Amino acid sequence: MASDYKAMATSIIQGLGGTGNLTNVTHCATRLRVVVKDPAKINQAAVKKVNGVLGLEVAGNQVQVIVGQVIEDLYLAVEKQVGSLAGKAGGRVASPDKPKKPLDYVAGFMSMLASIMSPVIPGLVAAGFLATILTIMSVFFGIDSSNSTYAILYNFSQAVFYFMPVFVAYTSAQRFNTEPVLAMLLACALLYPDWVTMVNTLTAEGQEFVGYFGLPVTLTTYNGAVVQIILSVWVMSKIDMFLKRAIPEVVRHFLKPFLLLLVMSVITLTVTGPLGALITDYFTAFINWISEVAPWFTVAAMVIFFTTVGVVLPGFHMALVPIATANIATIGYDNLLNIAFFCCTITPGFIALAVALKTKSNNLRQIAFPAALSALFGGISEPTTYGISYKMVRPYYVHTIVAIATALLAGIMQLKCYAFGGYSLTNILLYMGPDRDMANFTNALILVAFMAVASFVLTWVIGFDDSIYDEEDEDGNPLPESEGEPAKKVPTANESFVLPAQGEYIAQTDIADNVFAQGILGPCFGVKPTDGDVVSPVSGSVYAVAGTKHAVTIVTDGGAEVLVHIGIDSVKLDGAGLETFVQKGDRVTAGQRVASFDKDVFEKAGVDTTIVCSLINGKDYASVAFQQGDAPMIATV
C-alpha cells in the first residue's frame, strides 16, 4: 500500500499527461475520477505501475484510477498539485459530425448519475453505521426511542434520506457548473415545513393542485427526491448561462440570483418536479413489476448486470443508489441494491481470503489478506476485483458464479436491508433492523455462510495461476504485460526518425502545448504541415489508434515507442476532419501514410495543425539528439 501520497499523486498526474491535460478531478469511495483533454496523452502502463494503483479504466476522456481505501489521502495530494478542478465542465466536447448510438446516451446518463451520487455515499454509509448502533442499543441493551440519546441518533441516521434533495442539488450544481447555493436553496424550499404542511392539509381535503402565479402545481412532498432535483438543476444550469449573457454586468451580481431562483421555482413546481416524479414512479413500477413476476430473479438480474456491464463501466452502480435511498425513505428497507452489493462485496472478500490461504506466492498473499479485510469488514471490494480477480481471471469466474447464486437465494428468501450500507460483515445487524426481524437476520447469516463455503470450494476446485505475481517491478506491482497490456520491448537498437509530414520543423520547446514542450510524454519534435497527409516516422507495428483518430502509437522492432499526434488539442474535434488508414497490429514502414486530416476543418475549429512525433520511452535511451533535416531525431541506446 502506498504511503507517500505526494509521490503517488505526482506519478499519476504525469501518467495522465500532466496538469495541463486534466480538466476535472473528483473521487468516489475507491476511485480517482478524472476528465482529460486528450486521452492520447495518457501513459496507461505508467499509471498502472504506480505503487498503490489497483487498476485503470479509460473510456473516451473519462478516466478512473482505482486505488481502494486510500482515495481520500490521494485526492488531497492530487488537489494540492493541480488545484481544485472539481465541478469544472471542461473537456466534455460533443461532435455534431459523429452521431451517438443509443447505448452511448445510456452510458453517458449512467455516468452522469454516478458522478452526482458518488459524493453522497459517505453520508449514506455513516447513516448505515448509525443504524447498526441503534440496533445494538435496542437488541442488547433494551434502549428504545423513549431514550433521548436513541432518539437523537435516530434523527442523524434518517437525516441523509430526508434531506437527500439538498445534497443532490449541491453535487448536481457542481456537475452542471451552476450556482451550488441557489440549487441548494431551491431544494430547501421544497422541504420547507410550511410547504409540507400545506401539501398534507390540502391533500387530506381531497385537493390535488394549488395555484402558483396562475399555474397549477401538483401537491406533493419532495423528501428523498433525486431525479426531480437533478432535472431541475440541469435546467437551472441552462437558464444560468442564458442570464449571464442577457443581464448587464453592472446589475448581474444581484439581479441574476433573484431571477434564477424565481424562474426555477416556477419551472420546478410545474414542470421538472412532476416530470421527475413521473419518471421515478414509472421506474419504480417497472421494478415492482419484475419483483411481482419473478421476485427470486430481481436481485440476480442486478448482479448479472454488475458482473458483466460493470466490467466495462466501473462505478456505474452509483447511478442506482437512488433506488435504495427511495426504498429506505418510503418503505423502511431496501431489497434490491443493498442486497446486490451484499452479494458482490462479501463474495470477493471470501475469495481473497481463500486465495491468500491457497497461494504459495508471498507477493499475492500480501495483496490478498488486506483485500479480504477490505471487502469483508470495510465493504470495499476493489482491491480483490482489480488486484486479484481481473488479473488471474479464474477468481473472477468464481466471483460471478457465487454472487449470482447468492442473489438467487436472496431473492427466494426475500432478504431485506433496513438501512444503507448492508454489504459488509461490520453492518450485518442492518438485516435485523429496529424491529428485530430475526428471520431476515438468520437468512442473511445463512447467505454469508453460503458465500464463504462456495467461494472457498470453487477457488480450490477451479484454482488460479499466480505466476504473474512473481514478475513485478521494484514497487511490487505486476509489469504491464501481466496487466493485459501487449508486451513492449526494451530498446535494443538505435532509432532514427523521418518527418511525419511535409512541412516546417518545430523544436520541442517551441511546440504550443506544455505537455509536449516540457517533454512529459518523452522527447519530441513537431512539424507544421503543408498538406493533410500524415506518415509513420518509423518502421514497426501499430500499437494503438485513438478512437478520435487524432493519434497513432507505433512500436519499432528495436523497442522504440513512438506517438504521432495530429494537431494540438485536436481531441475536441472528436474525429471530425480526421481519417486513419491503419489499425492496431498492422505493420508499417517509415514514410507510409497512416492518417490524414482536413486543414479546413482544423482551421475553422481553431485547432493548431502541428503534428508532433514523441518518443514515449525516451528515458530508456542513453541519448536523444535533434536536428533539422531528413532525420530530425535520433535515439541511441
C-alpha positions in Angstrom: 0.0 0.0 0.0 1.3 3.4 -0.9 2.0 5.8 1.9 3.8 8.6 0.1 0.7 10.1 -1.4 2.5 13.1 -2.8 4.8 10.9 -4.9 1.9 8.7 -5.8 -0.1 11.8 -6.9 2.8 13.1 -8.9 3.3 9.9 -10.8 -0.4 9.6 -11.6 -0.7 13.2 -12.8 2.3 12.7 -15.0 0.9 9.4 -16.4 -2.3 11.2 -17.2 -0.5 13.7 -19.4 0.4 16.3 -16.8 -1.7 19.0 -15.0 -2.5 20.8 -18.3 -4.3 17.7 -19.6 -6.7 17.5 -16.6 -10.0 19.4 -16.7 -11.9 17.7 -13.9 -10.8 15.8 -10.8 -13.2 14.2 -8.3 -13.4 11.0 -6.4 -15.8 8.4 -5.1 -15.2 5.7 -2.4 -12.4 4.0 -4.1 -11.6 5.8 -7.4 -10.0 8.9 -8.6 -12.3 10.2 -11.4 -10.6 12.4 -13.9 -11.7 14.1 -17.1 -8.7 14.7 -19.5 -8.4 16.9 -22.5 -6.6 14.4 -24.7 -6.7 10.6 -24.0 -3.8 10.1 -26.3 -1.5 11.8 -23.8 -2.3 9.1 -21.1 0.5 6.6 -20.4 -1.6 3.8 -19.2 1.3 1.4 -18.4 3.0 4.1 -16.3 -0.2 4.8 -14.3 -0.8 1.1 -13.7 2.8 0.7 -12.4 2.3 3.4 -9.7 2.6 1.8 -6.3 -0.9 1.7 -4.8 -2.8 1.8 -8.1 -5.1 -1.3 -8.4 -6.4 -0.6 -11.9 -7.1 1.9 -14.6 -10.2 2.4 -16.7 -10.3 4.8 -19.7 -13.5 5.5 -21.6 -13.0 8.3 -24.0 -11.8 11.3 -21.9 -13.3 9.8 -18.7 -10.6 8.2 -16.6 -10.9 6.2 -13.4 -7.8 5.3 -11.3 -8.8 2.6 -8.9 -6.8 2.9 -5.6 -9.2 1.5 -2.9 -9.5 2.9 0.6 -6.5 5.4 0.3 -8.6 7.5 -2.1 -9.2 10.5 0.3 -5.5 10.9 1.1 -4.6 10.5 -2.6 -7.2 13.0 -3.6 -5.9 15.6 -1.2 -2.4 15.1 -2.5 -3.7 15.5 -6.1 -5.7 18.6 -5.3 -2.6 20.2 -3.8 -0.8 19.8 -7.0 -3.4 20.6 -9.6 -5.7 22.9 -7.6 -9.5 22.4 -7.3 -10.8 21.1 -10.6 -13.9 19.6 -9.1 -17.1 20.6 -10.9 -15.3 22.1 -13.9 -17.1 21.4 -17.1 -14.2 21.4 -19.4 -13.2 18.5 -21.5 -16.7 17.3 -22.4 -17.0 18.1 -26.1 -19.6 16.6 -28.3 -19.2 16.4 -32.1 -22.2 17.0 -34.3 -20.2 15.2 -37.1 -20.2 11.9 -35.2 -23.8 10.9 -34.1 -24.0 8.9 -30.9 -25.6 5.5 -30.7 -28.5 4.9 -28.2 -26.2 3.0 -25.9 -23.8 6.0 -25.8 -26.6 8.1 -24.3 -27.5 5.4 -21.8 -23.8 5.1 -20.7 -23.5 8.9 -20.6 -26.6 9.2 -18.4 -25.5 6.4 -16.1 -22.0 8.1 -15.8 -23.7 11.4 -15.0 -25.9 9.9 -12.3 -22.9 8.1 -10.8 -20.8 11.3 -10.7 -23.7 13.1 -8.9 -24.4 10.3 -6.4 -20.8 9.4 -5.5 -20.1 12.3 -3.2 -23.3 11.5 -1.2 -22.1 7.9 -0.4 -20.1 8.8 2.7 -23.3 10.2 4.3 -25.2 7.1 3.4 -22.5 4.8 4.8 -22.4 6.9 8.0 -26.2 6.6 8.3 -25.8 2.8 8.0 -23.3 2.6 10.8 -25.6 4.7 13.0 -28.4 2.3 12.2 -26.2 -0.5 13.4 -25.5 1.3 16.7 -29.3 1.8 17.1 -29.9 -1.9 16.6 -27.2 -2.8 19.1 -28.7 -0.4 21.6 -32.2 -1.9 21.1 -31.3 -5.6 21.0 -28.5 -5.9 23.6 -29.4 -3.0 26.0 -33.1 -2.7 25.7 -32.9 1.0 24.8 -35.7 2.3 22.6 -37.0 5.6 21.2 -38.1 6.9 24.6 -34.4 7.4 25.4 -33.2 10.8 24.2 -29.8 9.5 23.0 -31.5 6.9 20.9 -33.9 9.5 19.5 -31.2 11.9 18.6 -29.1 9.2 16.9 -32.1 8.1 15.0 -32.6 11.6 13.7 -29.0 11.7 12.5 -29.4 8.3 10.8 -32.5 9.4 8.9 -31.5 13.0 8.0 -29.5 12.0 5.0 -32.6 10.4 3.4 -35.0 13.2 4.2 -32.6 15.9 3.1 -31.3 14.0 0.1 -32.6 16.7 -2.3 -30.2 19.3 -0.7 -27.2 17.1 -1.1 -28.1 16.1 -4.7 -28.7 19.7 -5.5 -25.2 20.6 -4.5 -23.5 17.7 -6.4 -25.7 18.4 -9.4 -24.8 22.0 -9.4 -21.1 21.0 -9.3 -21.6 18.6 -12.2 -23.6 21.0 -14.4 -21.4 24.1 -13.5 -24.1 26.3 -12.0 -24.7 28.1 -8.6 -24.5 25.5 -5.8 -26.0 27.7 -3.1 -29.0 28.6 -5.2 -29.5 25.0 -6.2 -29.5 24.0 -2.5 -31.9 26.9 -1.7 -34.3 25.6 -4.3 -34.2 22.1 -2.7 -34.6 23.6 0.8 -37.7 25.4 -0.3 -39.3 22.1 -1.4 -38.6 20.7 2.1 -39.7 23.8 4.0 -42.2 22.8 6.8 -44.9 25.2 5.7 -44.9 23.6 2.2 -45.1 20.1 3.7 -47.9 21.2 6.0 -49.8 22.7 3.0 -49.5 19.6 1.0 -50.6 17.3 3.8 -53.5 19.6 4.7 -54.9 20.1 1.2 -54.4 16.5 0.1 -56.3 15.4 3.2 -59.2 17.6 2.0 -59.1 15.9 -1.4 -57.2 18.7 -3.3 -54.6 17.7 -5.8 -53.3 21.0 -7.1 -52.7 24.6 -5.9 -52.1 27.8 -7.9 -48.7 29.5 -8.3 -48.7 32.6 -10.5 -51.8 31.2 -12.0 -50.2 27.9 -12.9 -51.3 24.5 -11.5 -48.8 23.0 -9.0 -49.0 19.3 -8.0 -49.4 18.9 -4.3 -46.5 16.5 -3.4 -43.6 16.4 -1.0 -40.0 16.1 -2.0 -38.2 14.5 0.9 -35.8 11.9 -0.5 -36.3 13.1 -4.1 -33.4 12.6 -6.5 -34.5 12.6 -10.2 -36.7 15.7 -9.7 -33.7 17.7 -8.3 -31.3 16.5 -11.0 -33.7 17.6 -13.7 -34.3 20.9 -12.1 -30.6 21.8 -11.5 -29.8 20.8 -15.1 -32.5 23.2 -16.4 -31.1 25.8 -13.9 -27.6 25.5 -15.4 -29.1 26.3 -18.9 -31.0 29.3 -17.6 -28.0 30.4 -15.6 -25.9 30.6 -18.8 -28.6 32.5 -20.6 -28.9 35.1 -17.8 -25.2 35.6 -17.7 -25.3 36.6 -21.4 -28.5 38.6 -21.1 -28.1 40.7 -17.9 -25.6 43.6 -18.0 -22.6 43.1 -15.8 -23.4 46.2 -13.7 -26.6 44.6 -12.2 -25.8 40.9 -12.7 -24.5 40.4 -9.2 -27.9 40.9 -7.5 -30.3 40.5 -10.4 -29.2 37.1 -11.8 -29.6 35.2 -8.5 -33.0 36.6 -7.9 -34.3 35.9 -11.4 -32.7 32.5 -11.5 -34.4 31.4 -8.3 -37.7 32.9 -9.2 -37.8 31.3 -12.6 -36.6 28.0 -11.3 -39.3 28.0 -8.6 -41.9 28.1 -11.3 -40.2 25.5 -13.5 -39.5 23.1 -10.7 -43.0 23.1 -9.2 -44.8 23.0 -12.5 -42.6 21.0 -14.9 -39.4 19.3 -13.7 -40.7 18.3 -10.3 -43.8 16.5 -11.6 -41.8 15.1 -14.6 -39.1 13.7 -12.3 -41.8 12.2 -10.0 -43.4 10.6 -13.1 -40.1 9.1 -14.2 -39.4 7.8 -10.7 -42.9 6.3 -10.5 -42.6 4.5 -13.8 -39.2 3.2 -12.9 -40.5 2.0 -9.5 -43.5 0.4 -11.2 -41.1 -1.4 -13.6 -39.0 -2.7 -10.7 -42.2 -3.7 -8.7 -43.5 -5.5 -11.8 -40.3 -7.5 -12.1 -40.5 -8.2 -8.4 -44.0 -9.5 -8.7 -43.4 -11.6 -11.8 -40.1 -13.1 -10.7 -39.2 -11.9 -7.2 -36.5 -14.6 -7.0 -34.7 -13.1 -10.0 -34.7 -9.4 -9.5 -31.6 -9.2 -7.4 -29.9 -11.8 -9.5 -30.6 -9.7 -12.7 -28.9 -6.8 -11.0 -25.9 -8.9 -10.0 -25.6 -10.2 -13.6 -25.6 -6.6 -14.7 -22.8 -5.8 -12.2 -20.6 -8.7 -13.2 -21.0 -8.1 -17.0 -21.7 -4.5 -17.8 -19.8 -3.4 -14.6 -16.6 -4.8 -16.1 -16.6 -2.1 -18.9 -18.5 0.6 -16.9 -16.8 0.6 -13.5 -18.5 2.8 -11.0 -21.8 2.9 -12.8 -23.6 1.2 -9.9 -23.5 4.5 -8.1 -26.2 5.6 -10.5 -28.6 3.1 -8.9 -28.2 4.5 -5.4 -31.5 6.5 -5.7 -33.3 3.2 -5.9 -32.0 2.2 -2.4 -32.5 5.6 -0.8 -36.0 5.9 -2.1 -36.9 2.4 -0.8 -35.4 3.1 2.6 -37.1 6.5 2.9 -40.6 5.2 1.8 -41.0 1.6 2.9 -38.2 1.4 5.5 -36.0 -1.2 3.8 -34.1 -1.9 0.6 -34.5 -5.3 -1.0 -32.6 -4.6 -4.2 -29.4 -2.5 -4.4 -28.0 -3.3 -0.9 -28.7 -6.9 -1.4 -26.8 -6.9 -4.8 -23.9 -5.0 -3.1 -24.1 -7.7 -0.3 -23.6 -10.5 -2.8 -20.9 -8.7 -4.9 -18.8 -7.4 -2.0 -18.7 -10.1 0.6 -18.1 -12.8 -2.0 -14.8 -11.2 -3.2 -13.8 -10.9 0.4 -14.0 -14.7 0.9 -12.4 -15.3 -2.5 -9.5 -13.1 -1.5 -9.2 -15.0 1.8 -9.2 -18.3 0.0 -6.6 -17.1 -2.4 -4.4 -15.9 0.4 -4.6 -19.3 2.1 -4.0 -21.3 -1.1 -1.3 -19.3 -2.9 2.4 -20.0 -2.5 3.3 -16.6 -3.8 4.3 -14.2 -1.0 3.6 -11.2 -3.2 0.0 -12.4 -3.9 -0.5 -13.2 -0.2 0.5 -9.7 0.8 -2.2 -8.4 -1.6 -4.9 -10.9 -0.8 -5.1 -10.7 3.0 -5.6 -6.9 3.1 -8.1 -7.2 0.2 -10.1 -9.8 2.2 -10.3 -7.5 5.2 -11.2 -4.5 3.0 -14.2 -6.4 1.4 -15.4 -8.3 4.5 -15.3 -5.5 7.0 -14.9 -2.3 5.0 -17.4 -3.0 2.2 -14.7 -2.2 -0.4 -14.2 -4.9 -3.0 -12.0 -3.1 -5.5 -8.7 -4.5 -4.1 -9.9 -8.0 -4.8 -11.6 -7.2 -8.1 -8.7 -5.3 -9.6 -5.8 -6.7 -7.7 -6.8 -10.4 -7.9 -9.9 -11.3 -9.9 -9.3 -9.4 -13.1 -5.6 -10.3 -13.2 -5.9 -14.0 -12.7 -9.4 -14.3 -14.3 -10.4 -17.6 -12.7 -11.2 -15.9 -9.4 -13.5 -13.6 -11.5 -15.4 -16.7 -12.6 -15.8 -17.8 -9.0 -17.0 -14.3 -8.1 -19.6 -14.3 -10.8 -20.9 -17.8 -10.1 -21.1 -17.3 -6.3 -22.5 -13.8 -6.4 -25.3 -14.8 -8.8 -26.1 -18.0 -6.9 -26.3 -15.9 -3.6 -28.5 -13.3 -5.3 -30.9 -16.1 -6.4 -31.1 -17.4 -2.9 -31.6 -13.8 -1.5 -34.5 -13.3 -3.9 -36.1 -16.6 -2.9 -35.7 -15.6 0.8 -36.9 -12.0 0.1 -34.0 -10.6 2.0 -34.3 -7.1 3.2 -31.7 -4.5 4.5 -33.2 -1.9 6.9 -30.6 0.8 6.2 -28.0 1.7 3.6 -24.6 0.0 4.0 -25.5 -3.6 4.5 -22.7 -5.0 2.4 -20.1 -5.8 5.0 -19.9 -8.1 8.0 -19.5 -5.0 10.1 -23.1 -3.9 9.3 -24.7 -7.3 9.3 -27.1 -6.2 12.0 -28.8 -4.0 9.5 -30.6 -7.1 8.4 -32.2 -7.4 11.8 -33.5 -3.8 11.7 -35.1 -1.8 14.5 -38.0 -4.2 14.9 -35.8 -7.3 15.5 -36.6 -9.2 12.3 -34.8 -12.3 13.4 -36.0 -14.4 10.4 -34.5 -11.9 8.0 -31.3 -11.7 10.0 -31.0 -15.5 10.1 -31.3 -15.6 6.3 -28.5 -13.0 6.0 -26.2 -15.2 8.1 -27.1 -18.3 6.1 -26.2 -16.4 2.9 -22.9 -15.3 4.4 -22.1 -18.9 5.3 -23.0 -19.9 1.7 -20.7 -17.3 0.2 -17.9 -18.4 2.4 -18.2 -22.1 1.7 -18.9 -21.7 -2.1 -16.1 -19.2 -2.5 -13.6 -21.5 -0.8 -14.7 -24.6 -2.6 -14.8 -23.1 -6.1 -11.5 -21.3 -5.5 -9.8 -24.6 -4.6 -11.5 -26.6 -7.4 -11.1 -24.1 -10.2 -7.7 -22.8 -9.0 -5.7 -19.9 -10.3 -2.4 -19.1 -11.9 -0.5 -16.9 -9.5 2.8 -16.9 -11.6 2.1 -13.3 -12.7 2.8 -12.0 -9.2 6.3 -13.4 -9.4 7.2 -10.9 -12.2 7.0 -7.5 -10.5 8.7 -4.1 -10.7 10.6 -2.5 -7.9 7.4 -1.2 -6.3 5.8 -4.7 -6.1 3.4 -4.1 -9.0 2.9 -6.6 -11.9 4.6 -5.5 -15.1 2.4 -4.0 -17.8 2.2 -7.2 -19.8 0.7 -9.1 -16.9 -2.0 -6.5 -16.6 -3.4 -7.2 -20.0 -1.2 -4.8 -22.0 0.6 -6.1 -25.0 4.3 -6.5 -24.2 6.6 -3.7 -25.3 10.2 -4.3 -25.9 13.2 -2.9 -24.1 15.1 -0.8 -26.6 17.8 -2.8 -28.2 18.8 -0.7 -31.2 19.3 2.9 -32.2 16.4 4.6 -33.9 16.2 7.4 -36.5 13.0 9.2 -37.4 11.7 10.7 -40.6 9.3 13.7 -40.6 5.7 12.6 -40.1 4.5 15.1 -42.7 5.8 17.6 -45.2 6.4 21.0 -43.7 8.4 23.1 -41.3 10.3 21.5 -38.5 9.4 22.7 -34.9 11.7 22.2 -32.0 10.3 20.6 -28.9 10.4 23.8 -26.8 8.6 25.7 -29.5 5.6 23.4 -29.6 2.4 25.2 -28.4 1.5 22.6 -25.9 3.1 22.4 -22.4 2.8 18.6 -22.2 4.9 18.2 -25.3 7.1 21.2 -24.9 8.2 20.0 -21.4 8.8 16.5 -22.6 6.3 14.9 -20.3 5.5 12.4 -23.0 9.1 12.0 -23.9 11.5 13.8 -26.2 9.7 15.1 -29.3 9.6 17.4 -32.3 6.8 18.9 -34.4 6.0 19.7 -38.0 3.8 22.5 -39.3 2.3 20.5 -42.3 1.8 22.0 -45.7 -0.8 19.3 -46.6 -3.1 16.9 -44.9 -1.1 13.6 -45.2 0.5 12.0 -42.1 3.1 9.3 -42.4 4.8 7.0 -40.0 8.2 8.4 -38.8 9.5 4.8 -38.1 9.0 1.2 -39.2 7.3 -1.1 -36.8 3.9 -2.3 -35.6 0.9 -0.2 -34.8 0.3 -0.4 -31.0 -2.8 1.8 -30.7 -5.0 4.1 -32.7 -7.0 6.7 -30.8 -10.8 6.4 -31.1 -10.9 10.0 -32.1 -8.4 9.3 -34.8 -6.0 12.1 -33.8 -3.1 9.9 -32.5 -1.3 6.7 -33.6 1.3 4.8 -31.5 3.9 2.7 -33.2 6.4 0.3 -31.6 9.5 -0.5 -33.6 11.3 -3.8 -33.8 14.1 -2.2 -31.8 11.7 -1.3 -28.9 11.0 2.4 -29.6 7.5 3.6 -28.6 6.5 6.4 -30.9 3.5 8.6 -30.7 2.3 10.5 -33.7 -0.1 13.2 -32.5 -2.1 15.1 -35.2 -2.9 18.6 -34.1 -2.8 20.4 -30.7 -6.0 19.8 -28.6 -7.5 18.1 -31.8 -9.2 15.6 -29.5 -12.1 18.2 -29.1 -12.9 17.5 -32.8 -14.0 14.0 -31.8 -12.7 12.6 -35.1 -14.2 15.3 -37.4 -11.9 16.0 -40.3 -9.6 13.1 -39.5 -9.1 9.7 -41.1 -6.8 6.8 -40.2 -5.6 4.1 -42.6 -4.1 1.6 -40.1 -5.3 -0.4 -37.1 -3.8 -2.0 -34.1 -1.3 -4.8 -35.1 -0.7 -3.5 -38.6 2.9 -3.4 -39.9 4.1 0.0 -41.2 7.2 1.3 -42.8 8.8 4.7 -42.3 7.1 7.2 -44.7 4.0 5.1 -45.0 0.7 7.0 -44.9 -1.1 6.3 -41.7 -3.6 9.1 -41.4 -4.9 12.3 -43.0 -6.6 15.4 -41.8 -8.7 18.2 -43.3 -6.9 21.5 -42.8 -10.1 23.5 -43.4 -11.9 21.7 -40.5 -9.0 22.2 -38.2 -8.7 25.9 -39.1 -12.5 26.5 -38.8 -12.4 25.0 -35.3 -9.3 27.0 -34.3 -7.2 23.9 -33.9 -3.4 24.1 -34.3 -2.4 21.7 -37.1 1.1 20.9 -35.7 1.9 17.2 -35.9 4.0 16.0 -33.0 6.3 13.0 -33.0 7.2 11.8 -29.5 9.5 9.1 -28.2 7.4 7.9 -25.3 10.1 5.7 -23.8 12.9 8.2 -24.4 14.2 7.7 -20.9 15.2 4.2 -21.8 17.7 5.5 -24.3 21.2 6.7 -23.5 20.7 9.9 -25.6 18.3 11.5 -27.9 19.5 14.1 -30.4 17.6 16.5 -32.5 18.5 18.1 -35.8 16.7 19.6 -38.8 16.7 17.6 -42.0 15.5 14.2 -43.2 16.3 12.6 -39.8 15.1 15.2 -37.2 15.5 12.9 -34.2 18.0 10.1 -33.4 17.8 7.9 -30.3 20.9 6.0 -29.2 20.8 3.0 -26.8 
